[in-house]
């Protein structure tokens, strides 16, 4: 299913700083609540993905996709590694992403991320 593939591409885009992929996935009216509770719009998320201040790598542990007509909900668990200022932080999180099919194309319109642990 295309939404499952978009979820995998989204996570992979962080490691390669692939802002073009994020521009393709995120709707113009996209909103995300970050792990710190910060409301981020599409451009903020794209800038975060492209930032050279950190290097983020993630892997999906499990993901489920539920489709309700032209709406799909992704619920996933991941492990991540973030390098910043010569320090590495490892951890895991869970998130939900909401996709809507508009004019035949699936776009992410919302997301919420919760950190489960940090090492």
Residue frames as a rotation matrix with the C-alpha (Angstrom) as fourth column:
UNK 1
0.578 0.816 0.000 0.00
0.816 -0.578 0.000 0.00
0.000 0.000 -1.000 0.00
UNK 2
0.181 -0.520 0.835 1.26
0.480 -0.694 -0.536 3.45
0.859 0.498 0.124 -0.93
UNK 3
0.730 0.118 0.673 0.81
-0.433 -0.682 0.589 4.93
0.529 -0.722 -0.447 2.58
UNK 4
0.881 -0.468 0.077 3.08
0.254 0.602 0.757 2.25
-0.400 -0.647 0.649 4.08
UNK 5
0.245 -0.803 0.543 5.71
0.944 0.069 -0.324 3.14
0.223 0.592 0.775 1.46
UNK 6
0.367 -0.051 0.929 5.36
0.065 -0.995 -0.080 6.87
0.928 0.090 -0.362 2.20
UNK 7
0.965 -0.007 0.263 5.91
-0.263 -0.082 0.961 6.13
0.015 -0.997 -0.081 5.89
UNK 8
0.587 -0.793 0.161 9.14
0.704 0.599 0.382 4.27
-0.400 -0.111 0.910 5.09
UNK 9
0.125 -0.519 0.845 10.34
0.774 -0.482 -0.411 7.07
0.621 0.706 0.341 2.79
UNK 10
0.735 0.214 0.643 9.57
-0.172 -0.859 0.482 9.66
0.655 -0.465 -0.595 5.48
UNK 11
0.908 -0.405 0.101 11.72
-0.001 0.240 0.971 7.90
-0.418 -0.882 0.217 8.08
UNK 12
0.335 -0.815 0.473 14.53
0.908 0.413 0.068 7.26
-0.251 0.406 0.879 5.56
UNK 13
0.566 -0.064 0.822 14.57
0.481 -0.784 -0.392 10.93
0.670 0.617 -0.413 4.48
UNK 14
0.973 -0.208 0.101 16.09
-0.205 -0.572 0.794 12.03
-0.107 -0.793 -0.599 7.81
UNK 15
0.452 -0.853 0.260 19.32
0.415 0.459 0.785 10.06
-0.789 -0.247 0.562 7.33
UNK 16
-0.194 -0.519 0.832 19.87
0.972 0.012 0.234 11.46
-0.131 0.855 0.502 3.82
UNK 17
-0.500 0.099 -0.861 18.47
0.176 -0.961 -0.213 14.96
-0.848 -0.258 0.463 4.52
UNK 18
-0.812 0.227 0.537 16.08
0.579 0.200 0.790 14.34
0.072 0.953 -0.294 1.61
UNK 19
-0.643 0.562 -0.521 13.92
-0.078 -0.725 -0.685 17.45
-0.762 -0.399 0.509 1.67
UNK 20
-0.694 0.394 -0.603 12.49
-0.693 -0.136 0.708 16.71
0.197 0.909 0.367 -1.80
UNK 21
-0.669 0.459 -0.585 10.87
0.373 0.888 0.270 13.54
0.643 -0.037 -0.765 -0.47
UNK 22
-0.627 0.436 -0.645 9.38
0.647 -0.171 -0.743 15.44
-0.435 -0.883 -0.175 2.45
UNK 23
-0.716 0.368 -0.594 8.04
-0.497 -0.866 0.062 18.13
-0.491 0.340 0.802 0.11
UNK 24
-0.668 0.445 -0.597 6.32
-0.416 0.442 0.795 15.38
0.617 0.779 -0.110 -1.88
UNK 25
-0.611 0.388 -0.690 4.85
0.613 0.784 -0.102 13.63
0.501 -0.485 -0.717 1.20
UNK 26
-0.611 0.320 -0.724 3.65
0.612 -0.389 -0.688 16.58
-0.502 -0.864 0.042 3.30
UNK 27
0.246 0.792 0.559 0.50
0.938 -0.341 0.070 18.51
0.245 0.507 -0.827 2.39
UNK 28
-0.335 -0.344 0.877 0.71
0.273 -0.926 -0.259 22.30
0.902 0.153 0.404 2.26
UNK 29
0.250 0.544 0.801 -1.49
-0.632 -0.534 0.561 22.47
0.733 -0.647 0.210 5.38
UNK 30
0.205 -0.270 -0.941 0.48
0.424 0.891 -0.163 19.80
0.882 -0.365 0.297 7.31
UNK 31
0.324 -0.125 0.938 0.76
-0.798 -0.568 0.200 20.18
0.508 -0.814 -0.284 11.10
UNK 32
0.137 -0.337 -0.931 2.87
0.343 0.898 -0.275 18.09
0.929 -0.281 0.239 13.48
UNK 33
0.828 -0.013 0.560 3.15
-0.527 -0.357 0.771 18.03
0.190 -0.934 -0.303 17.26
UNK 34
0.011 -0.943 -0.332 6.81
-0.459 0.290 -0.840 17.29
0.889 0.162 -0.429 18.08
UNK 35
0.027 -0.074 -0.997 7.99
0.646 0.763 -0.039 15.14
0.763 -0.643 0.068 21.00
UNK 36
-0.844 -0.385 -0.373 8.51
0.533 -0.532 -0.658 18.38
0.055 -0.754 0.655 22.96
UNK 37
-0.036 0.947 -0.320 4.92
0.819 -0.156 -0.552 19.49
-0.572 -0.282 -0.770 22.29
UNK 38
-0.528 -0.232 -0.817 5.91
-0.167 -0.915 0.368 22.08
-0.833 0.331 0.444 19.68
UNK 39
0.580 0.757 0.302 3.47
0.288 0.156 -0.945 22.68
-0.762 0.635 -0.128 16.82
UNK 40
-0.532 -0.820 -0.211 5.38
-0.052 -0.218 0.975 22.51
-0.845 0.530 0.073 13.53
UNK 41
0.585 0.697 -0.413 4.14
-0.462 -0.133 -0.877 23.33
-0.667 0.704 0.244 10.06
UNK 42
0.937 -0.140 0.321 5.26
0.331 0.657 -0.677 21.80
-0.116 0.741 0.662 6.77
UNK 43
0.626 -0.726 0.284 8.18
-0.152 -0.471 -0.869 24.17
0.764 0.501 -0.406 6.21
UNK 44
0.335 -0.490 0.805 9.50
-0.942 -0.169 0.289 23.69
-0.006 -0.855 -0.518 9.77
UNK 45
0.665 -0.050 0.745 9.53
-0.142 0.971 0.192 19.91
-0.733 -0.234 0.639 9.36
UNK 46
0.889 -0.347 0.298 11.24
0.392 0.243 -0.887 20.15
0.236 0.906 0.353 5.96
UNK 47
0.475 -0.738 0.479 13.86
-0.586 -0.671 -0.454 22.52
0.657 -0.065 -0.751 7.40
UNK 48
0.426 -0.274 0.862 14.44
-0.782 0.367 0.503 20.09
-0.454 -0.889 -0.057 10.28
UNK 49
0.845 -0.089 0.528 14.98
0.263 0.928 -0.264 17.19
-0.466 0.362 0.807 7.87
UNK 50
0.735 -0.534 0.417 17.47
0.395 -0.162 -0.904 19.24
0.551 0.830 0.092 5.84
UNK 51
0.848 -0.390 0.359 19.37
-0.528 -0.675 0.515 20.62
0.041 -0.627 -0.778 8.84
UNK 52
0.315 -0.834 -0.453 23.08
0.025 0.485 -0.874 19.88
0.949 0.264 0.174 8.99
UNK 53
-0.034 -0.295 0.955 23.15
-0.894 -0.418 -0.161 20.59
0.447 -0.859 -0.249 12.74
UNK 54
-0.034 0.072 0.997 22.13
-0.672 0.737 -0.076 17.00
-0.740 -0.673 0.023 13.47
UNK 55
-0.599 -0.068 -0.798 22.28
-0.656 0.613 0.440 13.62
0.459 0.787 -0.412 11.78
UNK 56
-0.113 0.680 0.724 19.27
-0.814 0.355 -0.460 11.45
-0.570 -0.642 0.514 12.45
UNK 57
-0.713 -0.027 -0.700 18.88
-0.468 0.762 0.448 7.80
0.521 0.648 -0.556 11.55
UNK 58
-0.227 0.711 0.666 15.79
-0.858 0.178 -0.482 5.79
-0.461 -0.681 0.569 12.31
UNK 59
-0.903 0.058 -0.427 14.38
-0.189 0.837 0.514 2.34
0.387 0.544 -0.745 11.79
UNK 60
-0.016 0.982 0.190 10.75
-0.916 -0.090 0.392 1.27
0.402 -0.168 0.900 11.95
UNK 61
-0.859 -0.218 0.462 10.15
-0.441 0.774 -0.454 -1.49
-0.259 -0.594 -0.762 14.48
UNK 62
-0.563 0.749 0.349 6.47
0.768 0.630 -0.115 -1.90
-0.306 0.203 -0.930 13.65
UNK 63
-0.853 0.362 -0.375 3.81
-0.432 -0.894 0.119 0.01
-0.292 0.264 0.919 11.76
UNK 64
-0.417 0.797 0.438 0.14
0.755 0.572 -0.321 -0.44
-0.506 0.197 -0.840 11.13
UNK 65
-0.965 0.193 -0.176 -1.90
-0.259 -0.789 0.557 1.34
-0.031 0.583 0.812 8.50
UNK 66
-0.373 0.918 0.135 -5.67
0.667 0.367 -0.648 1.67
-0.644 -0.152 -0.750 8.75
UNK 67
-0.987 0.061 0.152 -7.56
0.087 -0.591 0.802 3.06
0.138 0.804 0.578 5.76
UNK 68
-0.256 0.937 -0.240 -10.94
0.557 -0.060 -0.828 4.76
-0.790 -0.345 -0.506 6.06
UNK 69
0.790 0.549 0.275 -11.93
0.515 -0.348 -0.784 5.71
-0.334 0.760 -0.557 2.50
UNK 70
0.587 -0.555 0.590 -9.76
0.320 -0.510 -0.798 8.69
0.744 0.657 -0.121 1.55
UNK 71
0.481 -0.426 0.766 -8.12
-0.819 -0.531 0.219 8.85
0.313 -0.733 -0.604 4.98
UNK 72
0.490 -0.393 -0.778 -5.35
0.294 0.915 -0.277 6.65
0.820 -0.093 0.564 6.40
UNK 73
0.760 -0.248 0.601 -3.85
-0.645 -0.402 0.649 6.44
0.081 -0.881 -0.466 9.86
UNK 74
0.214 -0.786 -0.580 -0.30
0.075 0.605 -0.793 5.19
0.974 0.126 0.189 10.43
UNK 75
0.829 -0.104 0.550 0.70
-0.560 -0.135 0.818 4.14
-0.011 -0.985 -0.170 13.95
UNK 76
0.575 -0.712 -0.403 4.34
0.141 0.572 -0.808 3.16
0.806 0.408 0.429 14.27
UNK 77
0.888 -0.460 0.006 7.19
-0.034 -0.052 0.998 2.50
-0.459 -0.886 -0.062 16.68
UNK 78
0.721 -0.692 0.043 10.79
0.049 -0.011 -0.999 3.34
0.691 0.722 0.026 15.81
UNK 79
0.496 -0.728 -0.474 14.32
0.696 0.006 0.718 3.38
-0.520 -0.686 0.509 17.16
UNK 80
0.892 -0.192 0.410 16.50
0.158 -0.717 -0.679 6.37
0.424 0.670 -0.609 16.37
UNK 81
0.132 -0.904 -0.407 20.03
0.928 -0.031 0.370 7.68
-0.347 -0.427 0.835 16.67
UNK 82
0.927 0.163 0.339 20.74
0.270 -0.915 -0.299 11.42
0.262 0.369 -0.892 16.65
UNK 83
-0.030 -0.975 -0.218 24.25
0.998 -0.042 0.051 12.85
-0.059 -0.216 0.975 16.36
UNK 84
0.730 0.216 0.648 24.72
0.271 -0.962 0.016 16.47
0.627 0.164 -0.761 17.38
UNK 85
0.586 -0.563 0.583 27.73
-0.738 -0.668 0.097 18.35
0.335 -0.487 -0.807 18.78
UNK 86
-0.368 -0.811 -0.454 29.86
-0.602 0.580 -0.549 15.18
0.709 0.071 -0.702 18.73
UNK 87
-0.709 0.232 0.666 27.34
-0.513 0.479 -0.712 13.37
-0.484 -0.847 -0.221 20.95
UNK 88
-0.702 0.502 -0.505 25.04
-0.198 0.544 0.816 10.50
0.685 0.672 -0.282 20.04
UNK 89
-0.528 0.657 0.539 21.60
-0.714 0.001 -0.701 10.06
-0.460 -0.754 0.468 21.52
UNK 90
-0.859 0.303 -0.413 19.71
-0.033 0.772 0.635 6.81
0.511 0.559 -0.653 21.00
UNK 91
-0.693 0.668 0.271 16.10
-0.439 -0.093 -0.894 6.18
-0.572 -0.738 0.358 21.81
UNK 92
-0.779 0.550 0.300 12.71
0.619 0.597 0.510 5.02
0.101 0.583 -0.806 20.67
UNK 93
-0.766 0.597 -0.238 9.45
-0.481 -0.778 -0.404 6.74
-0.426 -0.195 0.883 19.91
UNK 94
-0.410 0.716 0.565 5.96
0.813 0.567 -0.129 6.13
-0.413 0.407 -0.815 18.68
UNK 95
-0.823 0.151 -0.547 3.99
-0.291 -0.940 0.179 8.30
-0.488 0.307 0.817 16.31
UNK 96
0.036 0.831 0.555 0.78
0.697 0.377 -0.610 8.62
-0.716 0.409 -0.566 14.41
UNK 97
-0.898 -0.256 -0.359 0.55
-0.100 -0.675 0.731 10.14
-0.430 0.692 0.580 10.95
UNK 98
0.125 0.982 0.142 -2.71
0.280 0.103 -0.954 11.08
-0.952 0.159 -0.262 9.26
UNK 99
-0.920 -0.389 0.046 -2.89
0.115 -0.157 0.981 10.93
-0.375 0.908 0.190 5.47
UNK 100
0.198 0.966 -0.169 -5.66
-0.069 -0.158 -0.985 12.17
-0.978 0.206 0.035 3.18
UNK 101
-0.495 -0.264 0.828 -6.07
0.758 0.336 0.560 11.23
-0.426 0.904 0.034 -0.47
UNK 102
0.216 0.473 -0.855 -6.62
-0.039 -0.870 -0.491 14.48
-0.976 0.139 -0.169 -2.38
UNK 103
0.567 0.117 -0.816 -7.14
-0.782 -0.238 -0.577 14.47
-0.261 0.964 -0.044 -6.14
UNK 104
0.914 -0.066 -0.400 -5.85
-0.127 0.890 -0.437 10.90
0.385 0.451 0.806 -6.22
UNK 105
-0.045 -0.997 -0.057 -2.63
0.010 0.056 -0.998 11.56
0.999 -0.045 0.008 -4.26
UNK 106
0.650 0.189 -0.736 -1.94
0.684 0.277 0.675 10.59
0.331 -0.942 0.051 -0.63
UNK 107
-0.110 -0.647 0.755 -0.55
-0.046 -0.755 -0.654 13.47
0.993 -0.107 0.053 1.45
UNK 108
-0.349 -0.074 -0.934 0.32
0.899 0.256 -0.357 13.63
0.266 -0.964 -0.023 5.14
UNK 109
0.159 0.499 0.852 -1.83
0.160 -0.865 0.476 16.27
0.974 0.061 -0.218 6.85
UNK 110
0.577 0.058 0.815 -0.99
-0.725 -0.421 0.544 15.64
0.375 -0.905 -0.201 10.50
UNK 111
0.105 -0.580 -0.808 1.43
0.259 0.800 -0.541 13.88
0.960 -0.152 0.234 12.83
UNK 112
0.690 0.001 0.724 2.14
-0.676 -0.358 0.644 13.49
0.259 -0.934 -0.246 16.53
UNK 113
0.113 -0.771 -0.626 5.38
0.012 0.632 -0.775 12.04
0.993 0.080 0.081 17.96
UNK 114
0.849 0.110 0.517 6.00
-0.511 -0.082 0.856 10.75
0.137 -0.991 -0.013 21.49
UNK 115
-0.210 -0.954 -0.213 9.45
-0.659 0.299 -0.690 9.82
0.722 -0.005 -0.692 22.80
UNK 116
0.779 0.465 -0.420 9.37
-0.084 0.742 0.665 6.53
0.621 -0.483 0.617 24.70
UNK 117
0.774 -0.584 -0.246 12.96
0.403 0.154 0.902 6.47
-0.489 -0.797 0.354 25.96
UNK 118
0.758 -0.650 0.063 16.31
-0.422 -0.561 -0.713 8.18
0.498 0.513 -0.699 25.50
UNK 119
0.804 -0.561 -0.198 19.69
0.575 0.648 0.499 6.59
-0.152 -0.515 0.844 26.17
